[in-house]
Amino acid sequence: MVDVRRRSVTVRAPGKINVYFRVGALQHDGYHDVASLYQAVSLCEEVTAEHSDDFSVRFTGPIDTSELATDGSNLAIRAARALAEHTGYAGGVSLTVLKRVPIAGGMGGGSADAAATLVACDELWGTGLGRSGLLPLAATLGADVPFALEGGTAVGTGRGDELSPALAKGAFHWVLALSDAGLSTPEVYDALDLHRDRHAQDLGPQPDLVKVDTAVLQAVRVGDADSLADAMHNDLQTAAIKLAPDLMELLELGESRGALAGIVSGSGPTVAFLAQDAQAASELRGVLTRAGVRALTVTGPVHGARIIEG
């Protein structure tokens, strides 16, 4: 007889790029409504879950994770505990995260960990919620977690967690310029609010409700990289550049050396450059690498959290 308690489950979940990101006015509750077009890309986290009496997490992989919390505040542990509480599961889990997505890089690496953990624990524990049952739990953990669960290309509204799939044709080729220094998402939002307050006369009133522009939706629908380059936008980019001025130099370098367009992903500091094709992406990666920038090529869209072993 096989001892099922020795079984482990490994799940892969993608990082994301915000190819379009609008931020509404600051609300009374301290949050902003946003409108985003997310694209899941082929830079993924892998979470392996094993039976345990307690909850724990450890990290492996090419990224320095020495500053990441491994206690109950870690998003992956929070995800596992939330599933256990929701289903009445009495045991725990030992999580091993193979980390590839930059930390505090605006690419949703922590959210990918949480999504992968939900799928892995649901399978490991036999709790049987499945993807549709896990989505409401994912939404309680953070705005990007449901998207990491679903993957593909999607419009996110509200706080980013109200998802509707967007039709996307073909593959888009990206070059990611990575930074060793992260940016705090709350600090970037604070910088945006301050910028808007200081320039209120020029900018005018900010809308409470924001939406994704039809031009960007059309570009992904037909798989047109040139049109997408013209339509990409991020309201947080100005604030991120104010906190990390080197980002402007990086954007100018990439756009002058072959990128169709560059954008700060989410709250940054990862910069995503859209390339015409795989060869152009490879050549731009070489340019950035020779300039001392850590860069890699990815494609999108890719699927969300999926079991790869177990």
N, C-alpha and C positions, 0 to 999 in steps of 0.2 A: 504493500500500500504506500502511495506517495504521501509524504508529509507536506500538506499544502502550506503550512506555516513557514516552510523554508523557501517558498517561492518569492521571487522579487518581480517587480514590474517597472519597466523603463519607458518613459514618455518623453517625446520631443515636442517642444512648443516654440513658435517663432518670435523673434523680435519684430518691431514694426517701424515704419516710417510714416510720419504725418505729412502726406504730400500736399495737404491743404488744411489750414487751421485758422479759424476765426474765433475771437474771444469777445463775448458780449460784455455789457456793463457789469460792474461789481454789484452783486445783490446784497440785500440786507443780511442774509445768512453768512456772508463772507465768501461765497462762491460765485463763479461766473458760469453762465451758460456758454457752451462752446458748440461749434460745428466743425467737424473734422472729416477728412477722407483718409482713412487708415489703409496702408498696404502692408501685409505680412511679407517678410523677406526671409531669404534662405540663410540667415544667421540665427542659429537656434540654441536654446538651452535644452539640456537633458536631465531629467529628474528620475532617479531610481529609488523606489520605495520598497522597504523590507519590514516585515512584521517586527514589532517591539512592544514592550509594555508601557513605554513612555514616548514622548515626542522629541525628536532631535533632528538637527540638520548639519551637514558638513559640506564643504565646497572643494571641488577640484577644477582643473582646467587652466587655460593660459592667462587668466585675468587675476590680478592681485585682489584677493577677497578678504585681506586681513582686517579691513575696517567694517566688514559686514557683521551685523548682529546675528548670533546663532541662538538667541533665547526666544521667548514667546512672542517678542515683537517682530520676529522675522515673518515676512508675508507668506512664505511657504508653510511654516508651522501654523500660522493663523488659518490658512486654507485647510490644512489637515484637521485641526481642531474644530473648525466650523462644520466640516463634513461629519466628523464623529458625533458632534453635538446634535446635528440635524437628523442623523439616522439612528442615534442611540447606540452607536458602536462603542464598545467598552475598552478596546485596546488602544495602542498607539502606533507610531510608525517611525522608522529610521530613514531619513531622507539624505541622499547624496546628490548634489547638484553639480553637473558638469557645466561650468559657466563660460560662455563665449560672448554674450551680449554685454557691451560696456555698462559699468555701474554708473548711475546718475548721468546717463548719456542721452536721455530723451528717446530711447528706443524700447522702453517697456520691458526690460530684462526681468525685473522683480515680478512683474505681472505675468510674464511667461512662466516663471517658476511656480507661481500660485496656480495658474491654469493647469500646468503639467501635474502638479501635486494632486489637484482635484481628480483628474482623470486616473492617475496612477492609484490613488487610494481607493477610489470607487471600484476599480478592478481588483485590487489586492484584497480588499475587505469584503468584496461581494455585496456591496450595498446597493447596487443596481439602479442608481439614479439615471445613468446615461447622460449624454451631452445636454439634452433638453432639461433634465432635472438639475444639472449642475449650473446652468446659466444663472438662475436667480441667486444662488450662493456666490457665484463669481462676481455678480454686481455689487454684493455687500462688501467685497474686499478691495475694490478700487475700479476706477473708470476704465482702465485698459485691460482688466482681467477677462471680461467677456469676449473682447476681441481676440485675445491670445488663445482663447478656447475655440473660437470659430475660424479665425484666419481669413485668408482671401483678401478681398477688398471690400470695405464697408464704410458707410456714412455713420458717424457717431454724433449724437446730439444730446441735449440736456447737459449733463456733466461729462459727456463723452461715452456713457455706458448704454445709451439707448441706440441700439444698432439696427441698421437695415442694410442688407447685402447690396453691393453695387456691382453691376455687370462689368466684367473686365475681359478683354480679349488679348491673347498673346502674353508675352513676357516683357517686362521692363528691366533694363540693365542699370544698376546703380553702383557707384563707388562711394564707400563710406570712409570718411576721414575721421579717425578716432582721436580722442583726447585722453590724456592721463588724468586730467583734472575734471571732476564732475561739476555740474551746476545744480543747485537746489531748486526744484520746481517752485516751491512757495516764494523763494527770493526772486525768481524770474517774473512771476505774476505780480509781486509787489513792485518790481521795477517798471512793469508795464503800466500798472495803476498810477504810479508816480509820474511817469512820462505823460500819460493822458491828462492828469490833473494840471501839470505845468503847461501843457499845450492845448488846453481845453478850447480856447478861442479859435485856434487854427483847425483843430480836429473836429470840433462840433460835438454834439451829444452822441454817446455811444448807444447802439441799439441794445435793447434787452434780449431780443431774439435774433439769432444769427443763423445763416444757412450756408450750405456748400454751393458754390457757384456752379451753374449748369455747364460752363465750359470745361471744368475739370472732370465732371462726370462723363461728358461726351468724349473727352480725350481717352479716358481709360476704357470706355465702352467700345471704342473702335481700335484701341491699341496703338494710338498715335503718339509717339514720344515727343515729337516737335510741338504738338498742340498741348501736351501735358506740361512741357517746359514753360510754355507761355502762361499757363493757368496756375502754376504752383504758387502758394502764398502761405505765410505764417505770421500771424499777428505778434507772436512772442519773439520773433527774430530780432527786432530792434532792441528789446530789453535784454536778450541774451548777449547781443554784441556789446551792449553798454557794460555788462558785467564781465565779459571776456572779449576785449577789443581785438585780440588776435584772430577772432573768427572772421572779421571783415577781410583781413589779408588773405586768409585761407579761401574764402569764397571767390575773391578776385583772382587768385592763382588758378583755381580749378576752372573757372569760367573763361579764363584767357587761354587755357591749354586744352580745350576740346570738349568740356562739359556743355551740354545743351542748356543746363541751368543748375544752380546749387541752392540748397535750402537748409537752414538749421532744422533738425528733426525735433519736433515738440519743443521742450524747454532747453534742448541742447545739452552739452556742446557738440554732440555728433553732427557732422555736416554730411548731407546726402547729395551727391552729384548724379544727375540723370545723364546717361550716355546714350548715343544713338544705337549702339549694338555692342555685342560682347567684345569685339576687337577694340573699339573705342574705349570701352571701360577698362580693358587690360592696359592700354597705352596710358590712360590717365592715372591709373593706379601706379604705374611705373614713374610717372612725373612726380606724383605726390611723395612716393617713397624716396626718390632721389633728393627731394627737398626736405627730407627728415620727418615727414608726416607718416604716421601709422595708418595704412589704408588697406582696404580689402574690397573685393567685388562681390556683389550679391545680386540675385534676381528676385522678382516678385511679380505677381502674388504667389504665395505658397499656402498650403492648408494649415489649419490650426493644430491644437494639441492632439497628438496621435500616439497610440501605443506602438513602440518599435520592438519591444521584447517583453515576454512575460505571459 
